[in-house]
Amino acid sequence: MNRYVFGPVSSRRLGKSLGIDLLPYKTCSYNCVYCECGATTDLTITRQDFFPLKDILAELDRVLVKKPNLDYITFAGSGEPTLSRLLGPVIRHLKEHYPWYHVAVLTNGTLCMLPEVRSDLLPADLIIPTIPASDQAMQDRIFRPYHNISVSSIKSGLVALRKEFSGQLWAEVFLVPGINTGKDELIHSRETIISIRPDLIQLNSLDRPGTEPWVCPVQRLELIQIRDFFAETGIPTDIAGFGQRGGFFSHTHEHLVIS
């Protein structure tokens, strides 16, 4: 039984993905109302070495020596990956010893204002940050962040990351019906995305039960309308779960979350 590596799983966004989880359950800088992992039990912005690096690399090597067929190796799981100070060393190990695999990082973007976090992320092939809300009140309502994380600092961190990162950057907009799907909120999100200049805008909505029972998925027609609204930026825009031929990726209930 692996402790740090899970899968491969069939991901809605990334196809066949091997997950790496560098955090104790459930350690995050957010306590999102929609999180499919459940409520955050350790709300923090303190970066740590949560587990021994040698143990993580040994387990990863045992899995990858079999040369599994993968679309991505993805840092995700039970919290915010950038909280682990081992994120950079593990990515560098992958790029040095298994360069034929694409490495993705799913992040909420809260720590990207830190130069050391951006440095850790730079060797990845794909980064998918979640776009913050339009203002602090909305941010607190949806993401329920650690108390001193501001919307402006997240935005500036993501802008800085885009300037330094040469790989693919996809901006995730997580939609909560009736909360951030109104015109004003969507306009603000679109303006934030334009300032970040991602390669792709990806709209996401609830796929499995979230932390709060009142959160529900966005209906298909509304998702398509919102997609068209963001596509006006000229940036390619899609909906998580839609394949290239218009269908959904088949997916299972994954260990933790790569969605």
N, C-alpha and C positions, 0 to 999 in steps of 0.2 A: 504494500500500500504506500503510495507516494504521499509526501507531506507538502511539498512545495510546487510540484508539477502536476497538472491535471489535464485529462483529455487523451487524445485529441477529441474536441467537441465540434459539432456543426453550428457555427456562429451565423446569426442573421446577417451580420455585416462583413465578416471576414472569411467566410467559407470554412474550410477545415483548419481548425486552430488548436495549437497546443498552448495551454495556459500556464503562466508562472505567477504564483502568489507569494509575495515577500512579506506579508503582514499577518499578525494575529487577527483572528476574527473578533470584532468588526472595528477596525481602526481607520479613522477617516477624518478629514477636515470639514466634511459636510455630514449632515444627518437628513438626507433628502426625503421628502414625503413620498417619492416614487420608488425608492431604492428596493430592488428585488432581492437584496441580501438581508433586509430587515433593518431595524433601528441600529444606529451607531452606538456602541458601548464605550468606545474610547475616542472622544472628540478632541482632536489635537492638531497642532501644526509643528510639533517637535519631531525632527528627523532622527531616526535611530537605526542601529543595526539590530533588527529584531531577532534574527537567527544567525548562526555561524555561516560565513560565506562558503567555507569548505564543504559543509553539508549540502548546501544548495547546489553548488557546482557538481558535486559527486552524483547527486540524484539526477540532475539535468543530463549529465554525460551518460548515465545508465540508460536513460530514455532515448537520447539522440544517437547513441552508437548503433541503434537498430535502423537508423535512417528512415524514420517514418515519412510518409508522403503528407506534406503540410502546405497550406497556403500562407499561414503566418504562425510565428511564435509570439504570443500576446501576453503582455504584462497587464493583469487585471486581477479579479478575485474578490477578496473580502474587505477592500478599502481602497485608499488612494495610493497608487504605486510610488509616487514621488516622495512619500513619507519615509521610505526605506533608503538609507544611505548606500545600500548595496545595489541599487538599481543600475547605476553607471557601471560598476565592476561586472555585473552579470551580463549586461548588454555587450560590453567590450569582449567578454569571454565568448559570447555567441558569435560576434562578428569575426573574431580571430580564428576560432576553431570550427565554426559551421557557417561560413560566409554565404553558402547557397540558400540559406533560409532568410525570409523576410521577417523583420522584427517590428512589432507594433506595440504602442503604449496607449492605453486608455487612461485619460487623466481628467480631473475636474479643473485643472489649470490654476488652482489656488496658490501653488508654490512656485509658479513660473516667474515670479518677480525676483526670485533668488538666482544669481548667476551660476551657483553650483548645481542647481537643479537643471537649468538649461544646458549646462555642460554635460550632465549625465544623459540627457535626452538626445543630444546631437548625433550619436552613432546610429540611432534607430532609423528604420526605413519609413515608418508611418507613425504619426502622432495624431490622436483624435482627442482634442480637448473639448470640454463642454463649455458653451458660451454662457457667461453670467447673465443675470436678469438686468432689466433696464435701470433699476435703482435699488437702493439698499433695502427698502421696505419689501419689495418684491423678492429680492435675493433671500431675505430672512424668511419669507413665507414659503418659498419652494425648497431652497437648499439648506436652510437652517445651519449656517456655517459656524465654525469656531468664532468667538465673539469679535476678534479684531481683524477679520478678513474683510476688506472693503471691495466693492465692485470696481472702483477705479484702479486698485492695485492689481486685480486679476486681469483687467483689460490691458494695462500697461505691460504686464508680464507676458501676455500672449502676443502683443505687438512685437516685443523684444525677441521672443522665441521665433516668430516668423522671419525676422531679419537675419537671425543667426542660423536657422535650420534649413538645410538644402534638400531635405527629403519631402515626402508627401505630408501635407497637413490637412486634415478634414475637420471642419468645424461642426460639432454636434449641437443641435438645438433640441433639447428635450421638452416636449409639449405636454402641458397639463391642461385639459379642457376647462374653459371657464376661468382660468387663472392667468396664463400667459399666451392665450390664443387670440386675444383681442387685437384690434388694429394698432393701437398705440404701442403695445408691448412688442408686436411683430416689427413695427417700424424701427424701434430702438434696437432690437436684436439684429435687424438687417444692417443698420448703421455700424454696429459693433463689428459685424462680420466683414464689412467693407474695409474697415480700418485694419483688420488682421490679414486680409488677403489670402484666405485659404485656397487650396486646390479644389476643394469640394465642400459643399454644404450638405450635411446629412441630417434629416429630420428623424427624430426618434419619439416613440410613444410607448406607453406601458404594454408589456408583452406577457408578464406574469404578475401575480399579486404584489403590490408595493407595500411600503411600510404603513401608510395610512389607507384604510379601507375605502375612503371616499375618492381616491385617485382612480381614474378610469382611462381607457385608451381613447385616442382621438378617432373619430369615425373616418372611414376611407375617403369620402367625398371632401370633407374638410381638410384632410391631409393633402389631397391633390391640389386644392385651392391654395393652401399655404405653400406648397412646393412651387406652384406657379408664381406666387408673390416673391419668394426668395430668388427664383430663377431670373427675375427681372434685373438682378445685379450683374448678370452675364457670367456668374460663377456657376459651374455645373451643380445641380441640386438633385438629390434623390431622397427616397424614403427608406429607412432601415428595414430590411426584410424583403424589398423588391429586388428580384434578380434582374440581370441584363435583358431578359426576354419577357419581363413583365410579371413574372410569377414570384412567389416567396421562396427564399431558401428554406428547405426542410430543416428543422432543428429539434433538438431534444431539450428536456429540462436539464440544463448544464450544471456541473459542479460549480457552486458559487455562480459568478456571472461573467460571461463574455457575450455581450448582446450586440 
